[in-house]
């Protein structure tokens, strides 16, 4: 499955390059899924890079393959899952690849709490759970498209989706959560304070605690990423970039045009934004961008 990105079919001068998801590890390495396509989206290819966030722009190509990538989940440096647009999940375990195809509906994202507790979800409320040996279809309490999932423990996981769809997993069953909203929900984060934070379309941004909803004063944009980092909470939208939460308000932290996905270790937060991956250590922002040169595809540091 592995090959050099220098052998991509997409011509460099015609390539559209986008960082889909970035997983920042405690080892200082950030694993990033990139999508390469031509301008007409007729050719689609993918690559997983490992960026050393402590020594930018040092990187290593882990895998490259001929698929339209949708999502990446990194369970450990030796275990990760890639979802493609054809409905296949490719698992890499200790450098060995296996694949499973799901054809009942379109899957959109893969996420988990370790290699033996991985979730796959997508349209029509379809979802699966992987226990390290097999995938099991889940009985979800909604038929809406599911867009995001998060939790800190196996018995308290939340999922959000279209038309205000929201569900909670107690370790054995999923239950409906009525947040009293009908907007498209794109991001969910279970906070260390026990509250549930949710973002979505048209400035939807709220906290759920003790079955009460508290709305935030935010811009009227699409909030599509939430990340807790060093005791603070950060929100990413599709128009500006990264916001820092201050009580019930959001203050702009970094203008990146948009922030698609965010994860964090204890030392760094990683944010995907187009061809760039931005890093924040709590004080300073740095970034790298994937570009093509005479040496092939590689990363360069950029000002943001």
C-alpha positions as YAML, in Angstrom:
chain: A
units: angstrom
residues:
- id: 1
  name: UNK
  ca: [0.00, 0.00, 0.00]
- id: 2
  name: UNK
  ca: [2.94, 2.31, 0.59]
- id: 3
  name: UNK
  ca: [4.53, 4.25, -2.27]
- id: 4
  name: UNK
  ca: [6.27, 7.56, -2.81]
- id: 5
  name: UNK
  ca: [4.19, 10.70, -3.30]
- id: 6
  name: UNK
  ca: [6.61, 11.51, -6.11]
- id: 7
  name: UNK
  ca: [4.77, 8.82, -8.08]
- id: 8
  name: UNK
  ca: [1.36, 10.48, -7.73]
- id: 9
  name: UNK
  ca: [-0.75, 10.45, -10.87]
- id: 10
  name: UNK
  ca: [-1.94, 14.01, -10.19]
- id: 11
  name: UNK
  ca: [0.40, 16.47, -11.92]
- id: 12
  name: UNK
  ca: [2.01, 18.85, -9.38]
- id: 13
  name: UNK
  ca: [1.02, 21.98, -11.33]
- id: 14
  name: UNK
  ca: [-2.60, 20.80, -11.44]
- id: 15
  name: UNK
  ca: [-2.82, 19.42, -7.90]
- id: 16
  name: UNK
  ca: [-5.24, 20.60, -5.25]
- id: 17
  name: UNK
  ca: [-3.79, 19.65, -1.86]
- id: 18
  name: UNK
  ca: [-5.68, 19.62, 1.43]
- id: 19
  name: UNK
  ca: [-4.88, 18.43, 4.95]
- id: 20
  name: UNK
  ca: [-7.94, 16.45, 6.05]
- id: 21
  name: UNK
  ca: [-7.12, 15.56, 9.64]
- id: 22
  name: UNK
  ca: [-4.09, 15.88, 11.91]
- id: 23
  name: UNK
  ca: [-3.48, 13.82, 15.05]
- id: 24
  name: UNK
  ca: [-0.96, 15.36, 17.43]
- id: 25
  name: UNK
  ca: [0.78, 12.69, 19.52]
- id: 26
  name: UNK
  ca: [2.40, 12.85, 22.92]
- id: 27
  name: UNK
  ca: [5.63, 11.75, 21.20]
- id: 28
  name: UNK
  ca: [5.82, 15.13, 19.45]
- id: 29
  name: UNK
  ca: [4.85, 13.63, 16.09]
- id: 30
  name: UNK
  ca: [1.76, 14.72, 14.19]
- id: 31
  name: UNK
  ca: [0.21, 12.24, 11.74]
- id: 32
  name: UNK
  ca: [-1.63, 14.02, 8.94]
- id: 33
  name: UNK
  ca: [-3.92, 12.71, 6.21]
- id: 34
  name: UNK
  ca: [-3.60, 14.62, 2.93]
- id: 35
  name: UNK
  ca: [-5.87, 14.56, -0.10]
- id: 36
  name: UNK
  ca: [-4.40, 15.16, -3.59]
- id: 37
  name: UNK
  ca: [-6.70, 15.77, -6.53]
- id: 38
  name: UNK
  ca: [-6.72, 17.43, -9.93]
- id: 39
  name: UNK
  ca: [-8.81, 20.57, -10.37]
- id: 40
  name: UNK
  ca: [-11.77, 18.57, -11.74]
- id: 41
  name: UNK
  ca: [-11.65, 16.04, -8.86]
- id: 42
  name: UNK
  ca: [-11.44, 13.19, -11.38]
- id: 43
  name: UNK
  ca: [-8.17, 11.92, -9.88]
- id: 44
  name: UNK
  ca: [-7.99, 11.43, -6.11]
- id: 45
  name: UNK
  ca: [-5.05, 10.18, -4.09]
- id: 46
  name: UNK
  ca: [-3.98, 10.21, -0.44]
- id: 47
  name: UNK
  ca: [-0.93, 10.25, 1.76]
- id: 48
  name: UNK
  ca: [-0.22, 10.04, 5.48]
- id: 49
  name: UNK
  ca: [2.71, 12.11, 6.69]
- id: 50
  name: UNK
  ca: [4.38, 12.14, 10.08]
- id: 51
  name: UNK
  ca: [5.47, 15.69, 10.95]
- id: 52
  name: UNK
  ca: [7.90, 16.30, 13.81]
- id: 53
  name: UNK
  ca: [6.18, 19.24, 15.50]
- id: 54
  name: UNK
  ca: [9.27, 19.83, 17.65]
- id: 55
  name: UNK
  ca: [11.59, 20.13, 14.63]
- id: 56
  name: UNK
  ca: [9.58, 21.74, 11.84]
- id: 57
  name: UNK
  ca: [9.51, 21.13, 8.92]
- id: 58
  name: UNK
  ca: [11.03, 17.65, 9.48]
- id: 59
  name: UNK
  ca: [8.70, 14.93, 8.20]
- id: 60
  name: UNK
  ca: [8.39, 11.35, 6.99]
- id: 61
  name: UNK
  ca: [6.00, 9.82, 4.47]
- id: 62
  name: UNK
  ca: [4.22, 6.91, 6.12]
- id: 63
  name: UNK
  ca: [1.85, 5.77, 3.36]
- id: 64
  name: UNK
  ca: [0.49, 6.88, 0.01]
- id: 65
  name: UNK
  ca: [-2.35, 5.24, -1.88]
- id: 66
  name: UNK
  ca: [-4.84, 5.65, -4.72]
- id: 67
  name: UNK
  ca: [-7.99, 6.51, -2.76]
- id: 68
  name: UNK
  ca: [-10.20, 9.52, -2.05]
- id: 69
  name: UNK
  ca: [-9.55, 9.96, 1.71]
- id: 70
  name: UNK
  ca: [-12.22, 11.11, 4.14]
- id: 71
  name: UNK
  ca: [-10.92, 10.50, 7.62]
- id: 72
  name: UNK
  ca: [-7.98, 9.36, 9.74]
- id: 73
  name: UNK
  ca: [-7.94, 8.03, 13.30]
- id: 74
  name: UNK
  ca: [-4.59, 7.42, 15.01]
- id: 75
  name: UNK
  ca: [-4.93, 5.02, 17.95]
- id: 76
  name: UNK
  ca: [-1.16, 4.84, 18.53]
- id: 77
  name: UNK
  ca: [2.03, 5.37, 16.49]
- id: 78
  name: UNK
  ca: [1.64, 1.76, 15.31]
- id: 79
  name: UNK
  ca: [-2.13, 1.70, 14.83]
- id: 80
  name: UNK
  ca: [-4.26, 3.90, 12.59]
- id: 81
  name: UNK
  ca: [-7.40, 3.75, 10.50]
- id: 82
  name: UNK
  ca: [-8.12, 5.45, 7.17]
- id: 83
  name: UNK
  ca: [-11.62, 5.82, 5.73]
- id: 84
  name: UNK
  ca: [-12.01, 6.35, 1.98]
- id: 85
  name: UNK
  ca: [-14.95, 7.63, -0.07]
- id: 86
  name: UNK
  ca: [-15.68, 4.15, -1.44]
- id: 87
  name: UNK
  ca: [-16.72, 3.06, 2.05]
- id: 88
  name: UNK
  ca: [-13.60, 1.08, 2.95]
- id: 89
  name: UNK
  ca: [-11.74, 1.33, 6.25]
- id: 90
  name: UNK
  ca: [-8.05, 0.52, 6.00]
- id: 91
  name: UNK
  ca: [-6.39, -0.46, 9.27]
- id: 92
  name: UNK
  ca: [-2.63, -0.37, 9.75]
- id: 93
  name: UNK
  ca: [-1.49, -2.47, 12.72]
- id: 94
  name: UNK
  ca: [2.27, -2.81, 13.20]
- id: 95
  name: UNK
  ca: [2.84, -1.97, 9.49]
- id: 96
  name: UNK
  ca: [0.37, -4.65, 8.27]
- id: 97
  name: UNK
  ca: [-2.71, -3.44, 6.38]
- id: 98
  name: UNK
  ca: [-6.22, -4.92, 6.37]
- id: 99
  name: UNK
  ca: [-9.38, -3.47, 4.79]
- id: 100
  name: UNK
  ca: [-13.13, -3.72, 5.37]
- id: 101
  name: UNK
  ca: [-15.81, -2.42, 3.00]
- id: 102
  name: UNK
  ca: [-19.08, -0.89, 4.21]
- id: 103
  name: UNK
  ca: [-21.62, -0.42, 1.44]
- id: 104
  name: UNK
  ca: [-24.95, 0.19, 3.20]
- id: 105
  name: UNK
  ca: [-24.51, 3.99, 3.19]
- id: 106
  name: UNK
  ca: [-21.78, 6.58, 2.91]
- id: 107
  name: UNK
  ca: [-19.43, 6.61, 5.88]
- id: 108
  name: UNK
  ca: [-17.95, 10.02, 6.72]
- id: 109
  name: UNK
  ca: [-15.57, 9.70, 9.65]
- id: 110
  name: UNK
  ca: [-13.68, 7.26, 11.83]
- id: 111
  name: UNK
  ca: [-12.83, 8.03, 15.48]
- id: 112
  name: UNK
  ca: [-12.00, 6.08, 18.59]
- id: 113
  name: UNK
  ca: [-10.62, 5.59, 22.08]
- id: 114
  name: UNK
  ca: [-7.79, 3.19, 21.28]
- id: 115
  name: UNK
  ca: [-7.50, 0.36, 18.77]
- id: 116
  name: UNK
  ca: [-10.14, -1.80, 20.49]
- id: 117
  name: UNK
  ca: [-12.82, 0.87, 20.64]
- id: 118
  name: UNK
  ca: [-13.14, 2.47, 17.19]
- id: 119
  name: UNK
  ca: [-16.31, 4.01, 15.72]
- id: 120
  name: UNK
  ca: [-17.27, 4.52, 12.10]
- id: 121
  name: UNK
  ca: [-20.26, 6.71, 11.23]
- id: 122
  name: UNK
  ca: [-21.95, 8.51, 8.37]
- id: 123
  name: UNK
  ca: [-25.23, 9.07, 6.55]
- id: 124
  name: UNK
  ca: [-28.68, 7.76, 7.51]
- id: 125
  name: UNK
  ca: [-27.58, 7.31, 11.12]
- id: 126
  name: UNK
  ca: [-25.39, 4.36, 10.21]
- id: 127
  name: UNK
  ca: [-22.55, 3.55, 12.59]
- id: 128
  name: UNK
  ca: [-20.24, 0.66, 13.45]
- id: 129
  name: UNK
  ca: [-17.99, -0.21, 16.35]
- id: 130
  name: UNK
  ca: [-14.68, -2.10, 16.13]
- id: 131
  name: UNK
  ca: [-13.41, -4.08, 19.14]
- id: 132
  name: UNK
  ca: [-10.00, -4.92, 17.72]
- id: 133
  name: UNK
  ca: [-11.26, -8.07, 15.98]
- id: 134
  name: UNK
  ca: [-14.56, -7.32, 14.22]
- id: 135
  name: UNK
  ca: [-16.90, -4.50, 13.21]
- id: 136
  name: UNK
  ca: [-20.46, -4.50, 14.64]
- id: 137
  name: UNK
  ca: [-23.35, -2.44, 13.31]
- id: 138
  name: UNK
  ca: [-24.82, -0.11, 15.95]
- id: 139
  name: UNK
  ca: [-28.47, 0.61, 16.64]
- id: 140
  name: UNK
  ca: [-28.47, 4.41, 16.56]
- id: 141
  name: UNK
  ca: [-31.51, 6.45, 17.73]
- id: 142
  name: UNK
  ca: [-31.44, 8.69, 14.64]
- id: 143
  name: UNK
  ca: [-31.52, 8.38, 10.86]
- id: 144
  name: UNK
  ca: [-29.79, 11.73, 10.35]
- id: 145
  name: UNK
  ca: [-26.27, 12.04, 9.01]
- id: 146
  name: UNK
  ca: [-23.71, 11.80, 11.82]
- id: 147
  name: UNK
  ca: [-20.86, 14.32, 11.56]
- id: 148
  name: UNK
  ca: [-18.75, 13.97, 14.69]
- id: 149
  name: UNK
  ca: [-18.17, 11.89, 17.80]
- id: 150
  name: UNK
  ca: [-16.16, 12.38, 20.98]
- id: 151
  name: UNK
  ca: [-15.73, 11.07, 24.49]
- id: 152
  name: UNK
  ca: [-13.17, 10.65, 27.24]
- id: 153
  name: UNK
  ca: [-14.31, 7.21, 28.38]
- id: 154
  name: UNK
  ca: [-15.97, 4.20, 26.73]
- id: 155
  name: UNK
  ca: [-19.20, 4.66, 28.71]
- id: 156
  name: UNK
  ca: [-19.73, 8.36, 27.92]
- id: 157
  name: UNK
  ca: [-19.45, 9.11, 24.21]
- id: 158
  name: UNK
  ca: [-21.51, 11.67, 22.29]
- id: 159
  name: UNK
  ca: [-22.37, 11.90, 18.59]
- id: 160
  name: UNK
  ca: [-23.87, 14.84, 16.68]
- id: 161
  name: UNK
  ca: [-25.36, 15.23, 13.22]
- id: 162
  name: UNK
  ca: [-27.82, 16.99, 10.95]
- id: 163
  name: UNK
  ca: [-31.06, 18.67, 12.07]
- id: 164
  name: UNK
  ca: [-29.86, 18.85, 15.67]
- id: 165
  name: UNK
  ca: [-29.35, 15.08, 15.97]
- id: 166
  name: UNK
  ca: [-27.47, 14.17, 19.13]
- id: 167
  name: UNK
  ca: [-26.93, 10.84, 20.91]
- id: 168
  name: UNK
  ca: [-25.10, 9.48, 23.96]
- id: 169
  name: UNK
  ca: [-23.40, 6.08, 24.32]
- id: 170
  name: UNK
  ca: [-23.37, 4.52, 27.81]
- id: 171
  name: UNK
  ca: [-21.03, 1.66, 26.95]
- id: 172
  name: UNK
  ca: [-23.72, -0.67, 25.71]
- id: 173
  name: UNK
  ca: [-26.54, 1.38, 24.11]
- id: 174
  name: UNK
  ca: [-27.07, 4.71, 22.35]
- id: 175
  name: UNK
  ca: [-29.68, 7.14, 23.68]
- id: 176
  name: UNK
  ca: [-31.27, 10.24, 22.15]
- id: 177
  name: UNK
  ca: [-30.19, 13.61, 23.55]
- id: 178
  name: UNK
  ca: [-32.59, 16.49, 22.94]
- id: 179
  name: UNK
  ca: [-30.57, 19.70, 22.85]
- id: 180
  name: UNK
  ca: [-33.49, 21.74, 21.57]
- id: 181
  name: UNK
  ca: [-31.82, 22.77, 18.31]
- id: 182
  name: UNK
  ca: [-32.51, 21.91, 14.67]
- id: 183
  name: UNK
  ca: [-29.36, 23.22, 12.98]
- id: 184
  name: UNK
  ca: [-26.69, 21.05, 11.44]
- id: 185
  name: UNK
  ca: [-24.28, 20.02, 14.21]
- id: 186
  name: UNK
  ca: [-20.69, 19.50, 13.06]
- id: 187
  name: UNK
  ca: [-18.52, 19.21, 16.19]
- id: 188
  name: UNK
  ca: [-18.78, 17.80, 19.70]
- id: 189
  name: UNK
  ca: [-16.32, 17.67, 22.58]
- id: 190
  name: UNK
  ca: [-16.74, 16.12, 26.02]
- id: 191
  name: UNK
  ca: [-14.92, 18.48, 28.36]
- id: 192
  name: UNK
  ca: [-12.80, 17.59, 31.36]
- id: 193
  name: UNK
  ca: [-15.32, 19.66, 33.36]
- id: 194
  name: UNK
  ca: [-18.04, 17.13, 32.50]
- id: 195
  name: UNK
  ca: [-19.91, 19.44, 30.12]
- id: 196
  name: UNK
  ca: [-20.66, 18.69, 26.47]
- id: 197
  name: UNK
  ca: [-19.64, 21.34, 23.95]
- id: 198
  name: UNK
  ca: [-21.31, 21.43, 20.53]
- id: 199
  name: UNK
  ca: [-20.76, 23.52, 17.41]
- id: 200
  name: UNK
  ca: [-22.52, 23.72, 14.08]
- id: 201
  name: UNK
  ca: [-24.10, 25.80, 11.34]
- id: 202
  name: UNK
  ca: [-25.25, 29.43, 11.53]
- id: 203
  name: UNK
  ca: [-23.26, 30.20, 14.66]
- id: 204
  name: UNK
  ca: [-24.54, 27.21, 16.63]
- id: 205
  name: UNK
  ca: [-22.28, 27.02, 19.67]
- id: 206
  name: UNK
  ca: [-23.43, 25.79, 23.08]
- id: 207
  name: UNK
  ca: [-22.62, 23.89, 26.26]
- id: 208
  name: UNK
  ca: [-24.79, 21.15, 27.74]
- id: 209
  name: UNK
  ca: [-24.54, 20.55, 31.46]
- id: 210
  name: UNK
  ca: [-27.05, 18.88, 33.78]
- id: 211
  name: UNK
  ca: [-29.50, 18.74, 30.85]
- id: 212
  name: UNK
  ca: [-29.41, 22.54, 30.45]
- id: 213
  name: UNK
  ca: [-28.22, 24.28, 27.28]
- id: 214
  name: UNK
  ca: [-26.14, 27.44, 27.46]
- id: 215
  name: UNK
  ca: [-25.65, 29.29, 24.15]
- id: 216
  name: UNK
  ca: [-22.47, 31.25, 23.40]
- id: 217
  name: UNK
  ca: [-22.14, 34.71, 21.86]
- id: 218
  name: UNK
  ca: [-20.35, 33.80, 18.61]
- id: 219
  name: UNK
  ca: [-20.02, 34.79, 14.92]
- id: 220
  name: UNK
  ca: [-22.66, 33.49, 12.51]
- id: 221
  name: UNK
  ca: [-20.39, 30.89, 10.88]
- id: 222
  name: UNK
  ca: [-20.04, 27.11, 10.76]
- id: 223
  name: UNK
  ca: [-18.21, 25.76, 13.81]
- id: 224
  name: UNK
  ca: [-16.67, 22.45, 12.78]
- id: 225
  name: UNK
  ca: [-13.95, 21.69, 15.34]
- id: 226
  name: UNK
  ca: [-13.56, 21.87, 19.13]
- id: 227
  name: UNK
  ca: [-10.41, 21.06, 21.09]
- id: 228
  name: UNK
  ca: [-9.45, 21.30, 24.75]
- id: 229
  name: UNK
  ca: [-5.79, 22.23, 25.21]
- id: 230
  name: UNK
  ca: [-3.84, 23.15, 28.35]
- id: 231
  name: UNK
  ca: [-7.01, 23.85, 30.31]
- id: 232
  name: UNK
  ca: [-8.51, 26.08, 27.61]
- id: 233
  name: UNK
  ca: [-11.07, 25.34, 24.92]
- id: 234
  name: UNK
  ca: [-10.60, 26.27, 21.26]
- id: 235
  name: UNK
  ca: [-13.18, 26.37, 18.46]
- id: 236
  name: UNK
  ca: [-12.57, 26.27, 14.71]
- id: 237
  name: UNK
  ca: [-14.91, 27.71, 12.09]
- id: 238
  name: UNK
  ca: [-15.15, 27.78, 8.29]
- id: 239
  name: UNK
  ca: [-14.66, 31.53, 7.81]
- id: 240
  name: UNK
  ca: [-12.02, 32.84, 10.22]
- id: 241
  name: UNK
  ca: [-9.90, 30.25, 12.00]
- id: 242
  name: UNK
  ca: [-9.39, 29.41, 15.67]
- id: 243
  name: UNK
  ca: [-11.23, 31.02, 18.58]
- id: 244
  name: UNK
  ca: [-10.43, 30.76, 22.28]
- id: 245
  name: UNK
  ca: [-13.37, 30.33, 24.62]
- id: 246
  name: UNK
  ca: [-13.69, 32.86, 27.42]
- id: 247
  name: UNK
  ca: [-16.74, 31.96, 29.50]
- id: 248
  name: UNK
  ca: [-19.67, 32.33, 27.08]
- id: 249
  name: UNK
  ca: [-17.78, 34.27, 24.42]
- id: 250
  name: UNK
  ca: [-15.26, 33.30, 21.78]
- id: 251
  name: UNK
  ca: [-12.22, 35.49, 21.13]
- id: 252
  name: UNK
  ca: [-10.18, 35.12, 17.94]
- id: 253
  name: UNK
  ca: [-6.93, 33.31, 18.69]
- id: 254
  name: UNK
  ca: [-5.57, 32.89, 15.15]
- id: 255
  name: UNK
  ca: [-6.83, 33.95, 11.75]
- id: 256
  name: UNK
  ca: [-6.27, 30.95, 9.47]
- id: 257
  name: UNK
  ca: [-9.19, 31.65, 7.10]
- id: 258
  name: UNK
  ca: [-10.71, 28.42, 8.39]
- id: 259
  name: UNK
  ca: [-9.94, 25.56, 10.77]
- id: 260
  name: UNK
  ca: [-11.22, 22.14, 9.74]
- id: 261
  name: UNK
  ca: [-9.93, 19.75, 12.42]
- id: 262
  name: UNK
  ca: [-8.04, 20.09, 15.72]
- id: 263
  name: UNK
  ca: [-6.36, 17.65, 18.10]
- id: 264
  name: UNK
  ca: [-3.90, 18.21, 20.94]
- id: 265
  name: UNK
  ca: [-1.27, 16.59, 23.12]
- id: 266
  name: UNK
  ca: [-0.15, 18.11, 26.41]
- id: 267
  name: UNK
  ca: [2.39, 20.31, 24.60]
- id: 268
  name: UNK
  ca: [0.94, 21.08, 21.16]
- id: 269
  name: UNK
  ca: [-2.36, 21.61, 19.40]
- id: 270
  name: UNK
  ca: [-2.54, 20.83, 15.67]
- id: 271
  name: UNK
  ca: [-5.02, 22.46, 13.28]
- id: 272
  name: UNK
  ca: [-5.66, 21.58, 9.63]
- id: 273
  name: UNK
  ca: [-6.35, 24.48, 7.27]
- id: 274
  name: UNK
  ca: [-6.15, 23.82, 3.54]
- id: 275
  name: UNK
  ca: [-2.63, 22.67, 2.59]
- id: 276
  name: UNK
  ca: [-1.32, 23.87, 5.96]
- id: 277
  name: UNK
  ca: [-1.04, 22.36, 9.41]
- id: 278
  name: UNK
  ca: [-0.75, 24.96, 12.16]
- id: 279
  name: UNK
  ca: [0.71, 24.24, 15.60]
- id: 280
  name: UNK
  ca: [0.12, 26.09, 18.86]
- id: 281
  name: UNK
  ca: [2.13, 25.58, 22.06]
- id: 282
  name: UNK
  ca: [-0.02, 27.82, 24.23]
- id: 283
  name: UNK
  ca: [2.00, 30.94, 23.40]
- id: 284
  name: UNK
  ca: [3.15, 30.91, 19.78]
- id: 285
  name: UNK
  ca: [1.73, 29.70, 16.47]
- id: 286
  name: UNK
  ca: [3.84, 27.99, 13.81]
- id: 287
  name: UNK
  ca: [2.82, 26.27, 10.58]
- id: 288
  name: UNK
  ca: [3.99, 24.09, 7.73]
- id: 289
  name: UNK
  ca: [2.60, 23.76, 4.22]
- id: 290
  name: UNK
  ca: [2.87, 20.85, 1.79]
- id: 291
  name: UNK
  ca: [4.41, 21.99, -1.49]
- id: 292
  name: UNK
  ca: [6.05, 20.50, -4.55]
- id: 293
  name: UNK
  ca: [9.61, 21.29, -5.60]
- id: 294
  name: UNK
  ca: [12.35, 19.70, -7.71]
- id: 295
  name: UNK
  ca: [12.87, 17.25, -4.84]
- id: 296
  name: UNK
  ca: [9.20, 16.21, -4.86]
- id: 297
  name: UNK
  ca: [6.49, 16.82, -2.28]
- id: 298
  name: UNK
  ca: [7.66, 18.16, 1.06]
- id: 299
  name: UNK
  ca: [6.92, 20.57, 3.88]
- id: 300
  name: UNK
  ca: [8.12, 24.13, 4.32]
- id: 301
  name: UNK
  ca: [7.55, 26.45, 7.26]
- id: 302
  name: UNK
  ca: [5.22, 29.36, 6.52]
- id: 303
  name: UNK
  ca: [4.22, 32.57, 8.25]
- id: 304
  name: UNK
  ca: [0.68, 32.69, 9.58]
...
